[in-house]
Amino acid sequence: MQEEYSHLAEQQLESAQVFNGRLLDVRRDRVRLPDGNECLREYVRHQGAVVVIAELEDERLLFVRQYRYPLRRTFLELPAGKIDTGEDLLSTGRRELLEETGYRARSWRHLGVMHPCVGYSDERIEIFLARGLTREADPNPDSSEFLDVLSLPLCEALASIKSGAITDAKTITALFWGEKVLRAAW
């Protein structure tokens, strides 16, 4: 924690696991607040994920369209996936890009990290830019994943955010970050 903000820190007094599933580890902690009072904090522990901005030779970006059960609709997203236990970030990015799109990349650049739900989760999503793509195979997603692969120019992807066609937080964040890098503003 940054020293200058230590006056805002909460101290964990006890922690209990409420649920532990394949994806989610739900916790309820009792904490001491900066003013000395106590309260409960409920949150989700998450192993983290990687999102990939995959740029084709014609500068179009790869996307997947996937049904997301919690919201009962399809979403347009950048390729992404969970970090497996013991797996390094770049390996996750390479694996997910190949599984979801069938592409490999010659060049990888880590752009940064985002925290999508800081109020109730410790999840982090690492953002990568992948270039020099070659099609290696057909997509081979996990057995419970069904998706379409498509490509869009950056300008259409950004317009899709503005119109509300793209609402996925990791995709929006990665595209705004990627826009700065792809247009050499960062």
C-alpha positions as CSV (number, residue, x, y, z in Angstrom):
1,M,0.0,0.0,0.0
2,Q,1.2,3.5,-0.7
3,E,2.4,5.1,2.5
4,E,0.7,8.4,1.9
5,Y,-2.7,6.7,1.8
6,S,-2.3,4.5,4.9
7,H,-4.9,6.5,6.7
8,L,-7.5,5.0,4.4
9,A,-6.5,1.3,5.0
10,E,-8.8,-1.2,6.5
11,Q,-7.5,-4.0,8.7
12,Q,-8.7,-7.6,8.3
13,L,-9.8,-9.0,11.6
14,E,-11.2,-12.4,10.3
15,S,-12.0,-14.0,7.0
16,A,-14.5,-16.7,6.0
17,Q,-15.0,-18.4,2.7
18,V,-18.7,-18.3,1.8
19,F,-18.4,-20.3,-1.5
20,N,-15.7,-21.9,-3.6
21,G,-16.5,-22.9,-7.1
22,R,-14.6,-23.5,-10.4
23,L,-14.5,-19.8,-11.1
24,L,-15.4,-17.9,-8.0
25,D,-14.1,-17.8,-4.4
26,V,-16.5,-15.7,-2.4
27,R,-15.3,-14.3,0.9
28,R,-16.8,-12.4,3.8
29,D,-14.3,-10.5,6.0
30,R,-14.7,-8.6,9.2
31,V,-12.5,-5.5,9.0
32,R,-11.6,-2.5,11.2
33,L,-12.2,0.8,9.5
34,P,-9.9,3.8,9.7
35,D,-12.1,5.4,12.4
36,G,-11.9,2.2,14.6
37,N,-15.4,0.9,13.8
38,E,-15.9,-2.6,12.3
39,C,-17.9,-3.7,9.3
40,L,-18.2,-6.7,6.9
41,R,-16.7,-6.8,3.4
42,E,-18.0,-9.3,0.9
43,Y,-15.9,-9.9,-2.2
44,V,-14.9,-12.3,-4.9
45,R,-11.3,-13.6,-5.2
46,H,-10.3,-14.3,-8.8
47,Q,-7.2,-15.7,-10.4
48,G,-7.0,-13.0,-13.0
49,A,-7.3,-12.9,-16.7
50,V,-5.6,-11.7,-19.9
51,V,-7.3,-9.7,-22.8
52,V,-5.6,-9.6,-26.2
53,I,-5.8,-6.8,-28.8
54,A,-4.9,-8.9,-31.8
55,E,-4.0,-6.8,-34.9
56,L,-4.2,-8.4,-38.3
57,E,-1.9,-7.3,-41.2
58,D,-4.7,-5.1,-42.6
59,E,-4.9,-3.4,-39.2
60,R,-8.3,-4.9,-38.4
61,L,-8.7,-6.3,-34.8
62,L,-9.9,-9.8,-33.9
63,F,-13.1,-10.1,-31.8
64,V,-15.2,-12.9,-30.5
65,R,-19.0,-12.9,-30.1
66,Q,-20.1,-15.0,-27.2
67,Y,-23.3,-15.6,-25.2
68,R,-22.8,-14.6,-21.6
69,Y,-25.3,-16.4,-19.4
70,P,-25.5,-14.0,-16.4
71,L,-26.9,-11.3,-18.7
72,R,-28.7,-13.7,-21.1
73,R,-27.3,-12.1,-24.3
74,T,-24.3,-12.1,-26.7
75,F,-21.4,-9.7,-26.3
76,L,-18.8,-8.5,-28.7
77,E,-15.4,-8.9,-26.9
78,L,-11.7,-9.0,-27.5
79,P,-10.2,-12.5,-27.0
80,A,-9.6,-13.2,-23.4
81,G,-9.4,-15.8,-20.7
82,K,-8.5,-16.8,-17.2
83,I,-4.9,-17.3,-16.0
84,D,-4.4,-20.9,-15.1
85,T,-2.6,-21.8,-11.8
86,G,1.1,-21.4,-12.3
87,E,0.8,-20.0,-15.8
88,D,2.6,-16.8,-16.7
89,L,0.7,-13.9,-18.3
90,L,2.2,-14.2,-21.8
91,S,1.4,-17.9,-21.9
92,T,-2.2,-17.2,-21.0
93,G,-2.4,-14.6,-23.8
94,R,-0.9,-16.9,-26.4
95,R,-3.1,-19.8,-25.3
96,E,-6.3,-17.8,-25.3
97,L,-5.6,-16.2,-28.7
98,L,-5.0,-19.6,-30.3
99,E,-7.9,-21.3,-28.6
100,E,-10.5,-18.6,-29.4
101,T,-9.3,-17.4,-32.8
102,G,-6.9,-20.0,-34.2
103,Y,-4.2,-17.3,-34.6
104,R,-0.6,-17.0,-33.3
105,A,1.3,-13.8,-33.0
106,R,5.0,-13.0,-33.6
107,S,5.1,-9.9,-31.5
108,W,3.6,-9.4,-28.0
109,R,3.6,-6.2,-25.9
110,H,2.2,-5.9,-22.4
111,L,0.2,-2.6,-22.3
112,G,-1.0,-2.6,-18.7
113,V,-3.5,-3.8,-16.2
114,M,-7.1,-3.0,-15.3
115,H,-9.3,-3.9,-12.3
116,P,-12.8,-4.3,-13.6
117,C,-14.8,-4.5,-10.3
118,V,-12.8,-3.0,-7.4
119,G,-15.9,-2.7,-5.2
120,Y,-16.4,-6.5,-5.0
121,S,-13.5,-8.4,-6.6
122,D,-9.7,-8.6,-6.6
123,E,-9.7,-9.6,-10.3
124,R,-7.1,-8.0,-12.5
125,I,-7.0,-8.2,-16.3
126,E,-3.7,-7.9,-18.0
127,I,-3.8,-6.2,-21.5
128,F,-1.6,-7.3,-24.3
129,L,-1.2,-6.2,-27.9
130,A,-0.4,-9.0,-30.4
131,R,0.9,-8.3,-33.9
132,G,2.3,-10.3,-36.8
133,L,-0.6,-12.8,-36.7
134,T,-0.8,-16.0,-38.7
135,R,-3.7,-18.3,-38.8
136,E,-2.6,-21.7,-37.4
137,A,-5.9,-23.6,-36.9
138,D,-9.6,-23.3,-36.5
139,P,-10.7,-21.9,-33.2
140,N,-10.7,-24.5,-30.4
141,P,-12.5,-23.0,-27.4
142,D,-13.2,-24.7,-24.2
143,S,-15.9,-27.4,-24.4
144,S,-18.5,-25.0,-22.7
145,E,-17.6,-22.0,-25.0
146,F,-19.4,-21.3,-28.2
147,L,-18.3,-18.2,-30.2
148,D,-18.0,-16.5,-33.5
149,V,-14.7,-14.9,-34.6
150,L,-14.8,-11.7,-36.6
151,S,-12.6,-8.6,-37.3
152,L,-13.2,-4.9,-37.2
153,P,-11.2,-1.8,-38.0
154,L,-10.3,0.1,-34.8
155,C,-12.6,3.0,-35.8
156,E,-15.6,0.6,-36.1
157,A,-14.7,-0.9,-32.7
158,L,-14.6,2.5,-31.1
159,A,-17.9,3.5,-32.8
160,S,-19.4,0.3,-31.4
161,I,-18.5,1.4,-27.9
162,K,-20.1,4.8,-28.5
163,S,-23.3,3.2,-29.9
164,G,-23.5,0.7,-27.0
165,A,-22.9,-2.3,-29.1
166,I,-19.7,-3.0,-27.1
167,T,-20.3,-2.8,-23.3
168,D,-17.8,-5.3,-22.0
169,A,-15.5,-3.5,-19.6
170,K,-12.3,-5.3,-20.4
171,T,-12.9,-4.7,-24.2
172,I,-13.7,-1.0,-23.7
173,T,-10.6,-0.5,-21.5
174,A,-8.3,-2.4,-23.8
175,L,-9.6,-0.7,-26.9
176,F,-9.1,2.8,-25.4
177,W,-5.6,1.9,-24.3
178,G,-4.9,0.1,-27.6
179,E,-6.1,3.1,-29.5
180,K,-3.4,5.3,-27.9
181,V,-0.7,2.7,-28.6
182,L,-1.8,1.8,-32.2
183,R,-2.0,5.5,-33.1
184,A,1.4,6.1,-31.5
185,A,0.1,8.6,-29.0
186,W,1.6,6.6,-26.1
